[in-house]
Amino acid sequence: MFELLGTDGAARRGRLTTAHGVVETPVFMPCGTYGTVKAMTPAALTEVGTQILLGNTFHLMLRPGDEAVRDLGGLHRFMNWPGPILTDSGGFQVWSLGELRRISEEGVTFRSPVNGDRVELTPEISMRVQRNLGADVVMQFDECTPYPATEAQARESMALSLRWAERCRRAYGEGDPGLLFGIVQGGMFDGLRRESLEGLLALGFDGYAIGGLSVGETKAEMDGVLTGLLPHMPVERPRYLMGVGTPMDLVRGVELGVDMFDCVMPTRNARNGYAFTSRGTLKIRNARHRHADVPLDAACGCYTCANFSRAYLHHLDRCGEILGSILMTTHNLAYYHGLMARLRASIETGTFRSLIETLQNGWNSPDESV
């Protein structure tokens, strides 16, 4: 379960114990949508400091099928990942289908993007799928509130997610090995967010996630939701901000009291030629890097930065070589995990505010390497 080890202001240093190992928080979780983090082997993930992965219930249910994964020994064995796995419930992916899905009290029906078959996903089915996958952390099935939404629309969506949360709580019983997290919805409305949280607390979950953000809202709106909600979340339970975000987003989330994050940004951006560094974001395909015999980040000790120049990475990117995606992803994940390790250490030593200043100074400084 979760142990709060220390604080520095609202920032929290914690430890989450699961059936497949311990997770030191605050933590970033790479997205392994189809049972793989794109361009990374499990061994490479361990090398860059990955503690826990995120798997996608929606996609794994469709391919290869949750029962197939179960029969092959569960997702850990299937993908040869020994550490903890969190699976999302499929709610966000269903939301992203837009007009291709139909929502009712019972659940959601949609046409499979794989073969066009009619598929049903309900709270009970989501729990069954995640149980078959063998996840260490299981997410309730929810409806991601659309953005923008009126208060009436957000209330209706939030209330439906609460009713689904109760069904998930009943379907995922005490005998199930994974931890079950509830998801706070309510759009951009503080009152609805508080109402959602209170409803989830009454049901009792192992952890609480903040959903419905990073869906098109402004940074100010996201910050407003977090500052209004986090002080009311239970101290003794882990707090998970779903689908967020940039390094600055992570630092701000930790500052406000978030423990867990996931996002496709470090891996997707890597495949598109963007590196996160101590000097901000770098676009490797820019011509200025063509002859740059320097690493992506002089302050980084990852395999990529220790062995390859920007010029070589620029060449790989321009040629569309797979190795370019591998090396860029290796760096970005190492950077994210290294950032989280520094945040954890600063909370332990009471130097969190000083670290924020150091990070911001670096991100705001021009890159003079080339």
C-alpha positions as CSV (number, residue, x, y, z in Angstrom):
1,M,0.0,0.0,0.0
2,F,1.1,3.7,0.2
3,E,3.4,5.2,2.8
4,L,4.0,8.9,3.1
5,L,7.7,9.3,4.0
6,G,8.1,13.0,4.1
7,T,7.0,16.4,2.8
8,D,8.5,19.7,1.7
9,G,5.6,22.2,1.6
10,A,2.8,20.4,-0.3
11,A,5.3,18.2,-2.2
12,R,5.2,14.6,-1.0
13,R,7.8,11.8,-0.9
14,G,6.1,8.4,-0.7
15,R,6.4,4.7,-1.3
16,L,3.7,2.6,-3.1
17,T,4.0,-1.2,-2.4
18,T,2.4,-3.5,-5.1
19,A,2.4,-7.2,-5.8
20,H,5.3,-6.8,-8.2
21,G,7.5,-4.4,-6.3
22,V,7.9,-1.0,-4.6
23,V,7.4,2.3,-6.4
24,E,9.2,5.4,-5.0
25,T,7.1,8.5,-5.5
26,P,6.7,11.0,-7.0
27,V,7.0,8.8,-10.1
28,F,6.6,9.1,-13.8
29,M,5.1,6.1,-15.6
30,P,5.9,5.5,-19.3
31,C,3.0,4.5,-21.5
32,G,3.1,0.9,-22.8
33,T,-0.1,1.1,-24.8
34,Y,0.0,-2.3,-26.6
35,G,2.2,-4.0,-24.0
36,T,5.3,-2.2,-25.1
37,V,6.8,1.2,-24.6
38,K,7.6,2.1,-28.2
39,A,11.3,1.8,-29.2
40,M,12.3,0.4,-25.8
41,T,13.0,-3.2,-24.5
42,P,12.1,-4.1,-20.9
43,A,15.9,-4.2,-20.2
44,A,16.3,-0.7,-21.6
45,L,13.4,0.6,-19.5
46,T,15.1,-0.7,-16.4
47,E,18.4,0.8,-17.4
48,V,16.9,4.3,-17.7
49,G,15.2,4.1,-14.3
50,T,11.6,3.0,-15.0
51,Q,9.8,1.7,-11.9
52,I,6.3,1.2,-13.2
53,L,4.6,1.0,-16.6
54,L,1.1,1.9,-17.9
55,G,-0.8,-0.6,-20.0
56,N,-3.9,0.2,-22.0
57,T,-7.0,-1.8,-21.3
58,F,-8.9,-0.6,-24.4
59,H,-6.2,-1.6,-26.8
60,L,-5.1,-4.8,-25.1
61,M,-8.8,-5.9,-24.9
62,L,-9.0,-5.6,-28.7
63,R,-5.6,-7.0,-29.5
64,P,-4.5,-9.7,-28.6
65,G,-7.5,-9.9,-26.2
66,D,-7.4,-10.0,-22.4
67,E,-8.3,-13.7,-22.2
68,A,-5.3,-14.5,-24.5
69,V,-3.0,-12.4,-22.2
70,R,-4.4,-14.2,-19.1
71,D,-3.9,-17.6,-20.7
72,L,-0.3,-16.7,-21.5
73,G,0.4,-15.9,-17.9
74,G,-0.7,-12.3,-17.6
75,L,0.7,-9.0,-18.9
76,H,3.9,-9.1,-16.8
77,R,4.9,-12.5,-18.3
78,F,3.5,-11.6,-21.8
79,M,5.7,-8.6,-22.1
80,N,8.5,-9.8,-19.8
81,W,8.3,-6.9,-17.5
82,P,8.9,-7.9,-13.8
83,G,7.9,-4.6,-12.2
84,P,4.6,-3.1,-11.4
85,I,2.0,-2.3,-14.1
86,L,-0.9,0.2,-13.9
87,T,-3.7,-0.3,-16.4
88,D,-6.1,2.5,-17.4
89,S,-9.8,1.6,-17.6
90,G,-10.4,2.4,-21.3
91,G,-12.5,5.4,-20.5
92,F,-10.2,8.0,-22.1
93,Q,-9.8,5.9,-25.3
94,V,-13.6,5.5,-25.6
95,W,-14.0,9.2,-25.1
96,S,-11.5,9.9,-27.9
97,L,-13.6,7.9,-30.4
98,G,-16.1,10.8,-30.4
99,E,-19.2,10.0,-32.6
100,L,-18.1,6.4,-33.1
101,R,-19.3,5.5,-29.5
102,R,-22.6,5.5,-27.7
103,I,-22.8,6.1,-23.9
104,S,-25.6,4.8,-21.7
105,E,-26.1,4.1,-18.1
106,E,-25.0,0.6,-18.7
107,G,-21.7,1.5,-20.3
108,V,-20.3,2.3,-23.8
109,T,-20.8,0.6,-27.1
110,F,-18.5,1.3,-30.1
111,R,-17.2,-0.1,-33.3
112,S,-13.7,-1.6,-33.0
113,P,-11.1,0.5,-34.8
114,V,-9.4,-2.8,-35.5
115,N,-12.0,-4.7,-37.4
116,G,-15.3,-2.8,-37.1
117,D,-17.0,-5.3,-34.7
118,R,-19.5,-4.0,-32.2
119,V,-17.8,-3.9,-28.7
120,E,-19.3,-3.2,-25.3
121,L,-17.3,-1.8,-22.4
122,T,-19.0,-1.5,-19.0
123,P,-17.6,-1.0,-15.5
124,E,-17.8,-4.8,-14.9
125,I,-16.2,-5.6,-18.2
126,S,-13.4,-3.1,-17.5
127,M,-12.7,-4.7,-14.1
128,R,-12.7,-8.2,-15.7
129,V,-10.3,-7.2,-18.4
130,Q,-7.9,-5.6,-16.0
131,R,-8.1,-8.6,-13.7
132,N,-7.2,-10.8,-16.7
133,L,-4.3,-8.6,-17.5
134,G,-3.0,-9.0,-14.0
135,A,-2.5,-5.3,-13.3
136,D,-1.0,-4.1,-10.0
137,V,-3.0,-0.9,-10.1
138,V,-6.5,-1.0,-11.7
139,M,-8.4,2.1,-12.6
140,Q,-12.1,2.5,-12.3
141,F,-14.1,2.8,-15.6
142,D,-15.1,6.5,-16.0
143,E,-16.4,8.9,-18.6
144,C,-13.8,11.6,-19.4
145,T,-15.7,14.8,-19.2
146,P,-15.6,16.6,-22.6
147,Y,-13.9,20.0,-22.9
148,P,-15.3,22.5,-23.1
149,A,-18.4,21.6,-21.1
150,T,-21.1,23.6,-19.4
151,E,-21.6,23.0,-15.7
152,A,-24.7,21.0,-16.3
153,Q,-22.9,18.8,-18.8
154,A,-20.0,18.3,-16.5
155,R,-22.3,17.4,-13.6
156,E,-24.1,14.8,-15.6
157,S,-20.8,13.3,-16.7
158,M,-19.4,13.3,-13.2
159,A,-22.5,11.7,-11.7
160,L,-22.3,8.9,-14.3
161,S,-18.7,8.3,-13.5
162,L,-19.6,8.1,-9.8
163,R,-22.3,5.5,-10.4
164,W,-19.8,3.6,-12.5
165,A,-17.3,3.9,-9.7
166,E,-19.7,2.1,-7.4
167,R,-20.1,-0.7,-9.8
168,C,-16.4,-1.0,-10.2
169,R,-16.0,-1.1,-6.5
170,R,-18.5,-4.0,-6.3
171,A,-17.0,-5.9,-9.3
172,Y,-13.4,-5.7,-8.1
173,G,-13.5,-7.4,-4.7
174,E,-11.3,-7.9,-1.7
175,G,-9.9,-11.1,-3.2
176,D,-8.4,-9.3,-6.2
177,P,-4.7,-8.7,-5.9
178,G,-4.4,-5.2,-7.5
179,L,-5.0,-1.8,-6.0
180,L,-8.1,-0.1,-7.2
181,F,-8.0,3.7,-7.9
182,G,-11.0,6.0,-8.3
183,I,-11.0,8.9,-10.7
184,V,-12.1,12.4,-9.9
185,Q,-14.1,14.1,-12.7
186,G,-16.1,17.3,-12.8
187,G,-14.5,19.3,-15.6
188,M,-13.2,22.8,-14.8
189,F,-15.7,23.3,-11.9
190,D,-14.3,23.2,-8.4
191,G,-17.6,22.3,-6.8
192,L,-18.1,19.4,-9.0
193,R,-14.6,18.2,-8.5
194,R,-15.1,18.3,-4.7
195,E,-18.5,16.5,-5.1
196,S,-16.8,13.8,-7.2
197,L,-14.0,13.3,-4.6
198,E,-16.5,13.1,-1.7
199,G,-18.4,10.4,-3.6
200,L,-15.3,8.4,-4.2
201,L,-14.1,8.7,-0.6
202,A,-17.5,7.3,0.5
203,L,-16.9,4.3,-1.6
204,G,-13.3,3.8,-0.5
205,F,-10.5,3.3,-3.0
206,D,-6.8,2.4,-2.6
207,G,-5.8,5.6,-4.4
208,Y,-7.3,8.6,-6.2
209,A,-6.6,9.9,-9.7
210,I,-7.4,13.3,-11.3
211,G,-8.9,12.7,-14.7
212,G,-10.3,14.9,-17.4
213,L,-7.3,17.2,-17.7
214,S,-4.8,17.6,-20.6
215,V,-7.9,17.5,-22.9
216,G,-7.5,21.0,-24.4
217,E,-7.8,23.3,-21.4
218,T,-5.4,26.1,-20.7
219,K,-2.5,25.8,-18.2
220,A,-4.3,28.2,-16.0
221,E,-7.4,26.1,-16.0
222,M,-5.5,23.0,-15.2
223,D,-3.7,24.8,-12.4
224,G,-7.0,26.0,-11.0
225,V,-8.4,22.5,-10.9
226,L,-5.3,21.2,-9.1
227,T,-5.0,24.0,-6.6
228,G,-8.7,23.7,-5.8
229,L,-8.7,19.9,-5.4
230,L,-5.4,18.6,-4.1
231,P,-5.6,20.1,-0.6
232,H,-8.8,18.1,0.0
233,M,-7.5,14.7,-1.2
234,P,-6.6,12.2,1.5
235,V,-3.1,12.4,2.8
236,E,-2.7,8.7,3.3
237,R,-3.6,7.7,-0.3
238,P,-1.6,8.1,-3.5
239,R,-2.6,10.9,-5.9
240,Y,-2.3,10.3,-9.6
241,L,-2.6,13.0,-12.3
242,M,-3.6,11.3,-15.5
243,G,-2.1,12.1,-18.9
244,V,0.3,14.9,-17.8
245,G,2.7,16.1,-19.1
246,T,5.8,18.3,-19.8
247,P,8.7,18.5,-17.3
248,M,7.3,21.8,-16.1
249,D,3.9,20.2,-15.6
250,L,5.4,17.4,-13.5
251,V,7.3,19.9,-11.3
252,R,4.2,21.9,-10.8
253,G,2.2,18.8,-10.0
254,V,4.7,17.6,-7.5
255,E,4.7,21.1,-5.9
256,L,1.0,20.9,-5.4
257,G,1.1,17.4,-4.0
258,V,0.7,14.9,-6.9
259,D,2.5,11.5,-6.5
260,M,2.1,9.8,-9.9
261,F,2.1,10.9,-13.5
262,D,1.8,9.3,-17.0
263,C,2.1,10.8,-20.4
264,V,3.0,9.8,-24.0
265,M,5.0,13.0,-24.4
266,P,8.5,11.8,-23.8
267,T,8.2,8.9,-26.1
268,R,6.0,10.4,-28.8
269,N,8.1,13.6,-28.9
270,A,11.3,11.5,-29.1
271,R,10.0,9.8,-32.2
272,N,9.2,13.2,-33.7
273,G,12.7,14.5,-33.1
274,Y,12.2,16.4,-29.8
275,A,14.5,16.0,-26.8
276,F,13.9,17.3,-23.3
277,T,17.0,18.6,-21.8
278,S,18.3,20.7,-18.8
279,R,18.2,23.7,-21.3
280,G,14.7,23.1,-22.4
281,T,13.3,21.3,-25.5
282,L,15.6,20.7,-28.4
283,K,14.5,19.9,-32.0
284,I,17.1,17.5,-33.3
285,R,16.1,17.8,-37.0
286,N,17.0,21.5,-37.1
287,A,19.9,22.2,-39.4
288,R,21.9,23.8,-36.6
289,H,22.6,20.3,-35.3
290,R,23.9,18.9,-38.5
291,H,27.6,19.2,-37.5
292,A,27.2,19.5,-33.7
293,D,29.7,17.2,-32.1
294,V,28.1,17.5,-28.7
295,P,25.6,15.4,-26.8
296,L,21.9,16.2,-26.5
297,D,22.5,17.3,-22.9
298,A,25.9,17.7,-21.4
299,A,24.3,17.3,-17.9
300,C,22.8,13.9,-18.8
301,G,24.6,10.6,-18.4
302,C,22.2,8.3,-20.3
303,Y,23.4,5.9,-23.0
304,T,22.5,8.2,-25.8
305,C,24.3,11.3,-24.3
306,A,27.3,9.3,-23.3
307,N,27.9,7.8,-26.8
308,F,26.3,9.8,-29.6
309,S,26.5,13.4,-30.9
310,R,23.7,15.6,-31.9
311,A,25.1,15.4,-35.5
312,Y,24.6,11.6,-35.5
313,L,21.1,11.9,-34.1
314,H,20.2,14.6,-36.6
315,H,21.4,12.3,-39.4
316,L,19.3,9.3,-38.1
317,D,16.3,11.5,-37.8
318,R,16.7,12.9,-41.3
319,C,17.0,9.4,-42.7
320,G,14.1,8.0,-40.7
321,E,16.2,5.4,-39.1
322,I,14.7,3.3,-36.3
323,L,17.8,3.7,-34.2
324,G,17.1,7.5,-34.1
325,S,13.8,6.8,-32.3
326,I,15.4,4.3,-29.9
327,L,18.2,6.7,-28.9
328,M,15.9,9.7,-28.6
329,T,13.4,7.8,-26.5
330,T,16.2,6.4,-24.3
331,H,17.3,9.9,-23.6
332,N,13.8,11.4,-23.0
333,L,12.8,8.7,-20.5
334,A,16.2,8.9,-18.8
335,Y,15.6,12.6,-18.5
336,Y,12.1,12.3,-17.1
337,H,13.1,9.6,-14.6
338,G,16.2,11.6,-13.6
339,L,14.0,14.6,-13.0
340,M,11.7,12.6,-10.7
341,A,14.7,11.2,-8.8
342,R,16.0,14.8,-8.2
343,L,12.5,15.9,-7.1
344,R,12.3,12.9,-4.6
345,A,15.8,13.7,-3.2
346,S,15.0,17.4,-2.8
347,I,11.8,16.6,-0.8
348,E,13.9,14.4,1.4
349,T,16.5,17.1,2.1
350,G,14.1,20.1,2.3
351,T,15.6,21.7,-0.8
352,F,12.6,21.4,-3.2
353,R,12.1,25.2,-3.7
354,S,15.8,25.5,-4.5
355,L,15.6,22.7,-7.1
356,I,12.6,24.4,-8.8
357,E,14.6,27.6,-9.1
358,T,17.6,25.6,-10.6
359,L,15.4,23.8,-13.1
360,Q,13.6,26.9,-14.2
361,N,16.9,28.8,-14.7
362,G,18.2,26.0,-16.8
363,W,15.0,25.7,-19.0
364,N,15.0,29.5,-19.5
365,S,18.7,29.7,-20.5
366,P,19.7,29.6,-24.1
367,D,21.4,26.5,-25.4
368,E,24.9,27.7,-26.4
369,S,26.3,24.2,-27.2
370,V,26.1,24.9,-31.0
